[in-house]
Every structure is written in structure tokens, then in C-alpha cells.
Amino acid sequence: MKLPSAETFAFTLTLGGRYAGEQEWVTGPERGVLVARVQTDFGGVLPEVRRVQTSRIHDRTLSSLGYSEGDGRGRASFETVFDRRAGLVTLRQSRDEVQAPLTTEYHDPVSLLLWLRTLGEQDRAEAHLTGGKALIQRLPDSEVDGVPAYGYFVRPGGAYVYVEQEEPRRLLRLIQPTDFGAIEANLGPSQRQSGSGGRGRRRAG
């Protein structure tokens, strides 16, 4: 499937059933590529911290063309650049910089989640990240707030990703282990994104 050209959606974060923040996704075309910006505002039972992730993504393969992460107020604290012309991967963290040969297509933490929306009933898959290979295993079909969903388990990391079975294959629920415990992100029940990038409303469940 081809993802909608532009979307805006948001998750509510919980930790142990208690409010832990909000996460907003905005995706759209920019200069011939798909750009996804994810802003996470932790709070509630977690320290109030903002994290902004920006991913430049190939609109057909959904592989990463570049990724950055920071607080949104200054220079990114972490950045990855995939230079296909030079055949190099460049990783920058603070003042440190490392380069390596670019030998395959890579995903970043944001592009990986968008790519999972395209897997459908595929039982197993793998993806390359700069930190190593991610293995994806399909879980038994389930429902999230009454919406039929495909479930995927991603390792290493032990994340669970639940995707709507029908198009536009929304991300419905994300569960990510952290040092604080498993943080759960749930799509708001009244949200709906359309293929044209506009906002609509539908109650899930």
C-alpha cells in the first residue's frame, strides 16, 4: 500500500495506566520526499521533557534519507545522514561524528513505524537500522478499541506495534519498554486521517 501523502495524528501516553504525556505526528511531502515530524511531550508521572524527531523518508520504499532528534529548540542532539551519492552513512552526536559505508537501505525509529503499516499479513520481516538489524514478527490478529488490528513484535527492544487492518492502516497502539517501565501510546478514539491529508472524525470502538 502507499501511505497517505499528508497526515496529522496524536497519541496519549500512559505508564502503568497513568497519564505520561502526548505525542503528535505530522507527515507530508517536502522537496520530493516524505517528511515526518514527531513531537513527544512527556509529563504526568514522567519528568516534563520534550523530544522532537524528524525523519526524511523515501516516498516509495519508506527507507530513511535522514534522521534527527533533539528538544526542538536548538541543534539536534543526534543526527543521521544517508548520502547515497557519496555512499556514506554519517552519525553525529553532540560533537562526535562517525562515518561508515552505505551498503543497504536503512530505517530510522520513525520511518520504521511508518513502514510497518505496509506489512499487512506478512509473518516475518527485517529492517536495517544504524544500531543493527531489527526483526519483526507478526502477532495473532487482535482488536484495539474495537478496531481489527495487525500486531507486530519488534526485537531487539521488545516493542509492540498495532496497525489498523483496513486502509489507511493507522498506527493504533505502540508499546515501548523503557527504564521507567512499558510506555503505551494509544491513538485518540475520535481521530481519523484521510488519504488526502485532511482531518476527519470517527469513533473507534
C-alpha positions as CSV (number, residue, x, y, z in Angstrom):
1,M,0.0,0.0,0.0
2,K,1.0,3.6,-0.4
3,L,0.7,5.8,2.6
4,P,-1.4,9.0,2.5
5,S,0.5,12.0,1.2
6,A,-0.1,14.0,4.4
7,E,-1.4,13.1,7.9
8,T,-1.7,14.6,11.3
9,F,-2.5,12.3,14.3
10,A,-1.7,12.1,18.0
11,F,-1.3,9.6,20.8
12,T,-1.9,9.7,24.5
13,L,0.9,8.2,26.5
14,T,0.4,6.1,29.7
15,L,2.7,4.4,32.1
16,G,1.1,1.7,34.3
17,G,-2.3,3.1,33.3
18,R,-1.4,6.7,34.4
19,Y,-1.1,9.7,32.1
20,A,2.5,10.1,30.9
21,G,2.3,12.7,28.1
22,E,1.3,13.3,24.5
23,Q,2.8,12.6,21.1
24,E,1.9,14.3,17.8
25,W,2.8,13.2,14.3
26,V,2.8,15.4,11.2
27,T,3.8,13.9,7.9
28,G,3.8,15.4,4.4
29,P,5.7,15.9,1.2
30,E,8.6,18.3,1.1
31,R,11.0,18.8,-1.8
32,G,10.3,15.4,-3.3
33,V,10.5,13.3,-0.1
34,L,8.2,12.4,2.7
35,V,9.0,14.3,6.0
36,A,7.7,13.1,9.3
37,R,7.9,15.2,12.5
38,V,7.1,13.6,15.8
39,Q,6.9,15.7,18.9
40,T,6.7,13.9,22.2
41,D,5.8,15.9,25.4
42,F,6.4,13.7,28.4
43,G,4.6,14.6,31.6
44,G,2.3,13.3,34.2
45,V,4.1,10.5,36.0
46,L,7.2,11.2,33.9
47,P,9.6,14.2,34.0
48,E,8.4,17.0,31.7
49,V,10.7,16.6,28.7
50,R,10.1,17.4,25.1
51,R,11.6,15.3,22.3
52,V,11.4,16.1,18.6
53,Q,12.2,13.6,15.9
54,T,12.4,14.5,12.3
55,S,12.7,11.8,9.6
56,R,13.2,12.4,5.8
57,I,11.8,9.3,4.1
58,H,11.8,7.9,0.5
59,D,8.2,8.1,-0.5
60,R,8.2,4.8,-2.3
61,T,10.4,2.5,-0.2
62,L,9.9,4.3,3.1
63,S,13.6,3.9,3.8
64,S,15.3,6.7,5.7
65,L,17.1,9.5,3.9
66,G,18.0,11.3,7.1
67,Y,17.0,11.5,10.8
68,S,17.5,13.9,13.6
69,E,16.5,14.1,17.3
70,G,16.6,16.9,19.8
71,D,14.4,19.1,22.1
72,G,13.2,21.2,19.2
73,R,14.7,24.4,20.5
74,G,18.2,24.2,19.0
75,R,20.7,22.0,17.2
76,A,19.8,18.3,17.1
77,S,21.5,16.2,19.8
78,F,21.6,13.2,17.4
79,E,21.6,13.1,13.6
80,T,22.0,10.5,10.9
81,V,22.6,11.4,7.2
82,F,22.4,8.8,4.4
83,D,24.4,10.2,1.4
84,R,23.7,7.9,-1.5
85,R,25.9,9.8,-3.9
86,A,29.0,9.5,-1.7
87,G,28.0,6.0,-0.4
88,L,28.3,7.1,3.2
89,V,26.4,7.0,6.5
90,T,27.2,9.8,8.8
91,L,26.2,9.7,12.5
92,R,26.6,12.8,14.6
93,Q,26.1,13.0,18.4
94,S,27.0,16.2,20.1
95,R,30.5,17.0,18.7
96,D,31.3,13.4,17.8
97,E,31.0,12.3,14.2
98,V,31.4,8.8,12.7
99,Q,31.1,7.7,9.0
100,A,30.6,4.2,7.5
101,P,30.0,2.8,4.0
102,L,26.4,2.9,2.9
103,T,25.8,-0.7,1.8
104,T,22.0,-1.1,2.2
105,E,18.7,0.7,2.8
106,Y,18.2,1.8,6.4
107,H,15.3,2.8,8.5
108,D,15.2,5.1,11.5
109,P,12.9,4.9,14.5
110,V,10.2,7.0,12.7
111,S,10.4,5.5,9.2
112,L,10.4,2.0,10.7
113,L,6.9,2.6,12.2
114,L,5.5,4.0,9.0
115,W,7.0,1.1,7.1
116,L,5.3,-1.4,9.4
117,R,2.0,0.0,8.2
118,T,2.6,-1.6,4.8
119,L,3.4,-5.2,6.0
120,G,-0.2,-6.4,6.3
121,E,-0.3,-10.2,6.8
122,Q,3.4,-10.7,6.3
123,D,4.5,-13.0,9.1
124,R,8.2,-12.0,9.4
125,A,10.3,-9.2,8.1
126,E,13.6,-7.5,8.9
127,A,14.9,-4.0,8.6
128,H,18.3,-2.4,8.9
129,L,18.9,0.4,11.4
130,T,22.2,2.1,12.2
131,G,22.3,0.3,15.5
132,G,21.8,-3.2,13.9
133,K,19.1,-5.3,12.4
134,A,15.5,-5.2,13.6
135,L,13.5,-8.4,13.3
136,I,9.7,-8.1,13.1
137,Q,7.3,-11.0,13.9
138,R,3.6,-10.8,13.3
139,L,1.4,-11.5,16.3
140,P,-2.1,-13.0,16.3
141,D,-4.7,-10.6,14.9
142,S,-6.4,-8.6,17.6
143,E,-8.6,-5.5,18.2
144,V,-7.7,-2.1,19.6
145,D,-10.7,-0.3,20.9
146,G,-12.9,-2.4,18.6
147,V,-10.8,-1.8,15.5
148,P,-9.3,-5.0,13.9
149,A,-5.6,-4.7,14.1
150,Y,-2.4,-6.4,12.9
151,G,0.1,-6.8,15.7
152,Y,3.9,-6.8,15.3
153,F,6.7,-7.6,17.8
154,V,10.0,-5.8,17.1
155,R,13.3,-7.0,18.5
156,P,15.7,-6.2,19.9
157,G,14.0,-3.6,22.0
158,G,10.8,-5.6,22.6
159,A,8.4,-3.1,21.2
160,Y,4.8,-3.9,20.2
161,V,3.1,-2.1,17.3
162,Y,-0.6,-2.4,16.4
163,V,-1.8,-1.3,13.0
164,E,-5.3,-1.0,11.7
165,Q,-6.1,-3.8,9.2
166,E,-8.1,-1.6,6.8
167,E,-6.6,1.3,4.9
168,P,-5.3,3.8,5.7
169,R,-3.7,1.3,8.2
170,R,-3.4,3.8,11.1
171,L,-1.0,3.2,13.9
172,L,-3.3,2.4,16.7
173,R,-1.2,1.4,19.7
174,L,2.6,1.4,20.4
175,I,4.1,-0.2,23.5
176,Q,7.8,0.6,24.2
177,P,9.8,-0.8,27.2
178,T,11.8,1.9,28.9
179,D,13.8,2.3,32.1
180,F,10.6,3.6,33.7
181,G,8.5,0.7,32.5
182,A,6.5,0.0,29.4
183,I,5.1,3.2,27.9
184,E,1.9,2.7,26.0
185,A,0.8,5.1,23.2
186,N,-2.8,5.0,22.1
187,L,-4.3,6.8,19.2
188,G,-7.2,9.1,20.3
189,P,-10.5,7.2,19.7
190,S,-12.1,10.1,17.8
191,Q,-9.2,10.6,15.4
192,R,-9.1,9.6,11.7
193,Q,-6.8,10.6,8.9
194,S,-7.8,10.6,5.3
195,G,-5.8,9.8,2.2
196,S,-5.9,13.5,1.1
197,G,-4.3,14.6,4.4
198,G,-7.3,16.3,5.8
199,R,-8.8,15.6,9.2
200,G,-11.9,13.7,9.8
201,R,-13.7,12.2,12.8
202,R,-14.7,8.6,13.7
203,R,-15.2,7.0,17.0
204,A,-13.2,3.7,17.2
205,G,-14.8,1.1,19.3
